[in-house]
Every structure is written in C-alpha cells, then in structure tokens.
Amino acid sequence: MNELPAIEVVYDALNALYHNPDPISKERASQWLGDLQKSIFAWKVADQLLHVKRDMESCYFGAQTLRTKIQFAFHELPSEAHNSLRDSMLNHLKQINEHTNTVIVTQLCLALADLLLQMTSWNTPIQDLIQKFGPKNNFETTHLWPLLEVLTVLPEEMGSRTLRLGANRRSEILKLFAASTEDVLHLLDSCLTIPSSDRLIGVRLLRCFSSWVHLQAVTLHQLTSCATLVHVFATLSSHHSTPLLHEAASDAVCALLQVVADQENEDNTTQNGQLTSTLNELRTLEDSLVQSIKNLEPAYHLAVAEEDTEKALNYCRVFTEIAEALLHRMLESTKNNNGTMNTSNLFGLLDLVLTCVGHHDYEVAEVTFGFWYKLSEDLYHANDDDRTIKFKPYIERLIGAVCRHCQMEPDHEGVLEESDDFAGFRSRVSELVKDVVFIVGSASVFKHCFYSIHGQNNLPWEVTESALFIMQAVAKNILPDENEVVQSVVESLLQVPESAHAAVRFTTLLLLGELGEWMDKHPAVVEPVLHCVLRSINDPSLAVAASNSLEAITSICRDHVKSHFDILLQVVSALVTLPIPTETAVRVVKGVTKVCSRLPDHQIADALHQLCKIHVDELTRICQTENQSKVVAKTSSDPVYWLDRLASIFRNLSVNIKKGEQHPCQSVITYTWPCLSVTLDKFQTDRRVMERCCRCLRFALRLIGHQSAPLLQPLVTQMVRLYNTHHHSCFLYLASILVDEYGSESECIGGLISMLEALLPRAFQLLQEPQGFCHNPDTVDDLFRLFARFLQRNPAAFLQSPALTAVFDCALQAAALDHRDANASVMQFLSELIHTTRTREEKLSFELRDQLMSTMLRPKGPILISTLITASIFSLSTCSLPNVADVLLEFMLVDRQSISSWMEQTLENLPRQSPSGCVAVRPEQLQDFRHKVIRAETSLELSNALRDFSRLYR
C-alpha cells in the first residue's frame, strides 16, 4: 500500500467484510484490510476510526489495529511520536463508558499496556494512570473499568514473547512495578468503599489484585496489611457472592498461594538457628492463610448441601493449593517441628483436601489429583520410611474415596465407551493409584479390595467392579512369588459366571492380564486363564478386554502357551471380525509373535510364514482392487490396517542365530517383499501408507540385518524413483536405515553414495522453495539423519562426495529452523561432521581430516558460529539450545582460539537495542557471555549460557 487511503474507503471495506453476502467480496476486503494493517498508514487510520466512532465494527478494527501495530511494529514510530501516541491512547480510553463493547475495551487496554511496556521514556506510568483515571474524593469515576483492565493485563503482557522486551527491559519494568505496588493496592483498597453502578466492578477489582499478586511485585508485608485480601476471604465466605465474584476471589487466593509456594521453595536460609526476617514474614502470612482457609470449611459444606458445584470446585481449588504450597513445610514437620505452626495444624490441610475428594461429583475430587502426585513424588525422593508412614492413613482414605468414585451407575448397561468422560476419569484414577500406592503398599491395597468383595453374595455389581478396577491398577506391582492371596483371586476370577454384568467380566479380564508376571511363575493357572480369555474374545462387549489380556499373557507367559500356537494363529486370523481398535489388534499380533519366538528353531520359519501370510494375502487383495476410493481408513480395506500388523511381527520377533547361519526369517521377508513393493507403487500418492510401508520395511531390515542384501538393489531403485516423484520424507528415513545396516560394507558403500546423490536434488529443490524449510520439517529431520548416519558408518566415503559442500550450506540454512526434531538432526549432523576432524579411526586418513578443516570448517566457521548464535537468540526455542551447545563444544574441542575470534565478530554485529528501542544488551553482558562460552567445558555450561543470553532479546 503506497498511499494513505480515504477513510470512506476503509469503511466500505469493513462493510464488505462484515455485511456483504458475497464470499469473494469478503475475501477481497479481508485481504485489503490485512494489507492496510501491515502498512505505515495503519497508525493514522486506526486513530481516526476510534475518534469518529461510527459503529462497533470500525471501532473494533481500529482498536485491534492499534494493538497489533504497537505489539509488532512499534519500531515504525520515531521516539518523538511516542508521547503523542500515548496521549491519543489515553484520550480513547477516556471515551469508554458502560455502553462500550467489551472486546473494544480489551483491545484498547492491551494496546496501552504494550505501549507502556515498550515506551522507555514514560517514567511513572502507573501513577499517571491512577491519577488520570482513578476515583476522586471517594467518588466513582466512569473510568475505573479501563483503569482496572489496563492494570490487570499489564503484568500478563510483560511475559509476552511477541513483544521481545528482553531481560533488561523486563528487569526495569519489574522495578517500576515494585515501586508502584503501594499505589495499586491503595487504589484497590479505596475502591472497596466506593459505591458503583458497574455490576462487575468487584470482579474486575479482584482480577486486578490477582494479576499483581501473581507478578510477585507485592511484598509479604504489603499483603498482610492489605484490605483487599480481607475482602477476598469475605467474598469467599459469603453465601451471597455471585458465581463470577466467587471465582475471581478463588483465583486471587490461588495466585497468592502460588507466591507462597514459590517463596517456600526458595532457599530461605537461617542464621545461627534463627529464622530470617523474610522467613518470619512468610510464616506469619502462611499461618494467617491457613486459619482463614480452614474457616471456609462451613461455606464449602453449605455449597455441597445446596448442590452448588461451581462454588464447591472453587473451595476445592483453594484447599488443594494451600496444601500444595505448604507441602514442603508439612514434610519437614514430620522430621522436626521448628515452625510456628504445629504438625497437626498442617496435617489438618490434608483432611480438608480429603473432604473435597469425598464430594459426590468426581470432577471436584479430580481437582486434588495434582496435589497427591506432588506428595507421592516428594515422599518417593525423600526415601524415608518413618516420614512416609505418617501419610499412610491419608492415602488409604484417598484410595477408598476414589474407589467409590469409580463405581458406575447401577442402571448402566454394558461396558463404558472409551470416549466416555467417566472412562477418562477412571483412567486418571488408575494412574493416580499407581503413583501413590507405594505409600500404603500394593499388596495391602490388593488384599483389602479383594477381601471387601470376596464372599459377599449380595454386593451390588458396581461395587464389585470398582474394587476389581482398583486391584487392576496395582496388580502389576504384586511380587511374582506371592502365595497368600493371588491364587484365591485368580480362582475367583475364573469362576465369574457369564451371567455377571458385562462390566464386571470386562474388568475381570483386564485384571487377569495384569497378573501376567505372577502367572508366569505359577504356570498351572496359565492354561485355564488362556481358555477363559479365548472364550470371551468373540463376545463383542468383551473383545477389547480379552484382546488386551491375551496380549499380556502371550507376551509374558510365552513359554507356557507356545503349545497353543495354532489356536493363537486362528485368533490372529479372526481379528478382522472382532470389534476392537486397530491398536489393540496390533498388540495381540505382538504377543503372538513373541510366542512364535519361543518355538523350536525348526518350526519358527513355517510359523512365521503362516503368521505373515494372513496379512500379505489381505494386502495383496487390496492392491488388486482397482477403485482406491473404496479404501476406508482404520478398516480392513485400509493397507495401513495390515501394514501395522506386519510391522509388529517384524519388530517383536526375536531369534538367536549363530554367525554364518541363515536367519529363519529371511525366506519370509523375501516372500513378503513383492507385496510391499506393489503396495508402494499402488498407493504412492498416499503419504500415510508410504510411511507405514517404510516402517514395516525398517523393522524387516533390522530383523535379518545383512541377510536382506538381495533386496537392496530393487528397494533402493524403487525408493529413489518414488521419492523423486512424490518426495515423501519417509524414504529418506528408510535410506538412513540402509546406511546404518550396510554403510560399513565396502561392497555396498558405492551404491549407497549413488543413492544419496540421486535423492539430494529433489530434496534440495523442495527446501529451496519459499518457506521450504518451515513447510517441510520432516524432510529436514530425515535428510540430516541420513547425513549423520553416513558420517557414523563411513565418514571417508561421505567426505569425498561432491555433494558435501551443498550439504553443509543446507545445514547452515536449516540451523535456524525452530522445529525440535529437525533441529536435533541438523545439530547432530554438524556435531558428527566436526567430530570427524579429531577422530583417530584408521579408515579416515589425516589428509581427509585436514582437508575438511582447511576447505570447509575454517573458511565457513565464522558463518557457522554467527548462524548458531543468532539462531539461538532470535529463532530457536529454549529446548533446542542443548543441541546447539553440542555443536559449539565439539568445535571448541577442535579449535577454541578460532571460536573465540569468531564469537567476538558475531557479538559485535548483534543489535544493542530491541525493535522497540529498549536496551537489549549491555557491553559487559556481551563480554560475560563470550567468556562463559569460551571457558565452557561441558555442553550443559554452554546450554545455560545460550539460554541466559537469549533471554536478553526475548
């Protein structure tokens, strides 16, 4: 856009966007308005729209445009224009009244907050805002709404990565906020006494309080004397608080408790056995909070009695948060009682949390799960039996309560659907019980649940089922040599009649499967359990549980069920008729394959052939179908349905052979290859099928190793042809498997290099397209994994390839790609490449190593170092920095002096200011970073240095 558009043209475009029924006109208007927002003229247009206030749509567009311009393009404005922009923004906020649309207010407040954070010349912004918009003489002003909104979003926006404020500016802002907290708290306290016509003023006030507390700019002393905090608890205690107000008060307490938890976790040291003043203040606040929160228990019970679940959830959050915040103190109190609060008072918080676990709605109980996870983790790492035993009664109550929550409705028919919310809750209960059960002992829970239902003839089915469900959660922890109760459990499970409720039978089958390790040591029960499972597998309602159980039994007890292999083969053949998910069927095939591995050597090849033939025949039938539109995903007409089963066979078969012997699976894979080859050609446009085919071939190649050599030539030829046509990156991955298997073989390396050179042109062409690296991270990942495999298996051949220079240049471009897996592969390649210069392997001559340094790494070293440093600062996520650190460390082990020089050049060229004009980095910080990098001896030191330095720009 080259010139300022007339305001009427803007209104016409907005009218077309919001009101024109023609989709083409809408699209054209949207494109034009988007271009306007990117242009320098957007500042003036947005300001004008907000001044005119013709309609809601134009005002929203103006507010939203101002916000995005300040957020992303603040650098477009000269510094002398900042004051006029601020004054204009304040004027817009002054026009807000009770009729202004909320979304417009939000955008304007966000815009002002982003301006404040980036405008370094505004020295007293908080005080100025309060002075301009705050109440005068204890009378409400109409501007309290935008004032509270700005103050609320300010702390939240400070963490916005899109603003790229940098650590130095954030530090300045934190100091500015800390100096303003008295003013903010005084404002909030004074607003409590001002009558207001705004129904939501109380909610806005508490949200603002939460935001500032969460920022941790408010001191502990300020909190203890804050009238707003008293108001928060009064709101929570009041029976008449509206749902929004009650939730806002709960959020405020939770924000405060998070601050307490952070303070508690800091190293509050003691001096000469005395608590520091800060810790004294913290303890005083904690004791006050504990008492105030305990006083909320009657209000919680009232909410339960009135079936107000939303308020009950809020109380539960508060009770759980304080228990978690003081968990460290609670644990310490079990060793010594040196705090101001006695142990029973602290442990009383556990009673509060358990009260919520006992709520009739399982959603309330689930709020507490995070706390129990944290407790179990801390106790596990403490590894102190005396401390753990003190929590045993509470965990027993917890397990009893969640067991009751897991009971289905008495009138429920059949089994739970996997997609059912309640099934999801039960799954999370199972994970929780597994996590905390060590505190009370798995055997104890198992026995207690069994004895609670054993011999009880009149128990409701849902009680029996929930007990079995909890037993299932801990069954794997039962020691295989247990002889007290498991035998009786198994016998009882085998006697569950077919007339029992389907859910009871379903959970019974799952429990039997979980006892696989115990059964492996008690083979007498294996056969009757197997027959029980096989009888149930044809029942549609039990097929999933029976299949899961069968997979466990065949995987663990494979030596005891190999005599039944023929029956298991029939089960595999019949899987297509069973109403079970594909993943479950694959697990069954996995278990049967493991049984196949235990057959006598002379039987394995034939058994494996039969097992594979079931799937090869079906794949062949699909490939012979002319109409591909009949292929329906996740059904038997889908090639993936059968490819996943074949892959499971090749992946899980384990056969020990002596050197020189023919692998019993070689003939089977040779038999399977033509079918896989036809599948590759038939479905070459379907990326999903190609990926599964390549996965299947990967496991087949890994299974028989070098004995797959006869397949090498036809496989490579087909891979290259298909990749050059459809560029599926899975072929690059499969190529890396071939290099891994055959790269060390002198007779194969020439063909593998030729394969590489045939694949590269299409891969490079794809990556050189606009945004090619961003749009094809899988290609980057698989391509550089392939390069790294060459360096690992045959570096000499790879380094002599004429493609090496192009590969290195591609790595320089890919280094800034912010994709975790792709970046890891690129950095691994660079590390391996640099490492070859200092390897002492006989197959890599000194001349080759010296040539790599003199012709590539030294000439292109400055570019590489600059690319890695700038990518770490401006492009890569923090999780990728350890990969960059590995490359830097490897290079420094080769030539630390050159790295130091190149680092200095790179840092010299870095911008000293952020786009908004804030000081991003100071000279002493640059030198400190350089020294940390050059002196680093480990990848961890380098990674930490990169992380800390990158924060200066983010």
Buried (B, 14 or more C-beta within 10 A) or exposed (E): EEEBBEBEEBBBBBBBBBEBEEEEBBEBBEEBBEEBBBBEBBBEBBBBBBEEBEBEBBBBBBBBBBBBBBBBBBEBBEEEEBEEBBEBBBEBBBBBEEEBBEEBBBBBBBBBBBBBBBBBEBEEBBBBBBEEBBBEEEEBBEBBBBBBBBBBBBBEBBEBEEBBBBBBBBEBBBEBBBEBBEBBBBBBBBBBEBEBEBEBBBBBBBBBBBBBBBBBBBEBEBBEEBBBBEBBBEBBBEEEBBEBBBBBBBBBBBBBBBBBBEBBEEEBEEEEEEBEEBBBBBBBBBBBBBEBBBEBBEBBEBBBEEEBBEBBBBBBBBBBBBBBBBBBBBBBBBEEEEBEBEBEBBBBBBBBBBBBBBBEBBBBBBBBBEBBBBBBEBBEEBEEEEBBEBBEEBBBBBBBBBBBBBBBEEEBEEBBEEEEEBEEBBEEBBEBBBBBBBBBBBBBBBBBBBEBBBEEEEBEBBBBBBBBBBBBBBBBBBEBEBEEBBBEBBEBBBEBEEEBBBBBBBBBBBBBBBBBBBBBEBEEBBBEBBEBBBEBBEBEBBBBBBBBBBBBBBBBBBEBBBEBBEEBBEBBBEBBEBEBEBEBBBBBBBBBBBBBBBBEEEEBBEBBBBBBBBBBEBBBEBBEEEEBEEBEEEEBBBBBBBBBBBBBBBBBBEBEBEEEEEBBBBBBBBBBBEBBBBBBEBBBEBBBBBBBBBBBBBBBBBBBEEBBBEBBEEBBEBBBBBBBEBBBBBBBBBBBBBBBBBBBBEEBBEBBBEBBEBBBEBBBEBBEEEEBBBEBBBBBBBBBBBBBBBBBBBBBBBBEBEBBEEBBBBBBBBBBBBBBBBBBBBBBBBBBBBBBBEEEEEEBEEEBBEBBBEEBBBEBBBBBBBBBBBBBBBBBEEEBBBBBBBBBBBBBBBBEEBBBEBBEEBBEEBEEBBBBBBBBBEEEBBEBBBEBBBEBEEBEBBBBBBBBBBBBBB
